[in-house]
Amino acid sequence: MKSIGAHAFELSQLTSINIPDTVKEIGERAFGQCFYLKSISLGKSIEYIDDRAFRYCTSLETLTISEGVKVIGYEAFCGCESLLSLTLPNSIIKLDLNSFNGCQSLTTLTIPKTIKRIGEVSFRSDEPSIGSSSFNSCKSLTTINYLGKKKDWKNVRNIPNWNQFVPTNVVHCLDGDVEIEPYNP
């Protein structure tokens, strides 16, 4: 199996998923609204997670995004309100709009040094980006780690609303902290 099709397990009562290494793509809403789903382990070959693939998996606490994932689609994990922490892999090229919007329990986010833009989507493969409002309403997000140095973070292009309704105003870099502008409508 190379892909999991659109709506394949939507609204099912799965509690955990281990996606095999043979799968490269997870289709639109493939696991959307799996309200009992608590943990997801993505196989090593996954490159693309389509729009709303895991949207409103409200019990999801554990998510392992393996190295190799390049694109996380629009609202892919939107409304996963029990998700506690997230580490984005170095392979990420595009984190689309609202991809983790409404993950209210998310306390820790780790962003790889490869990210070049935050708050807008870049369609150039050499400019990895995090889309606008990707972490909107992540009201518990108190720790943002960046796997680069302060000078690298200062070169990341930030659009003002990327951190809308996020309580922290500090990014922890490898060589110290950088203060970020709080969202101000």
Secondary structure, 3 states (H helix, E strand, C coil): CCEECCCCCCCCCCCEEECCCCCCEECCCCCCCCCCCCEEECCCCCCEECCCCCCCCCCCCEEECCCCCCEECCCCCCCCCCCCEEECCCCCCEECCCCCCCCCCCCEEEEECCCCEECCCCCCCCCCEECCCCCCCCCCCCEEEEECCHHHHHCCEECHHHHCCCCCCEEEECCEEEECCCCCC
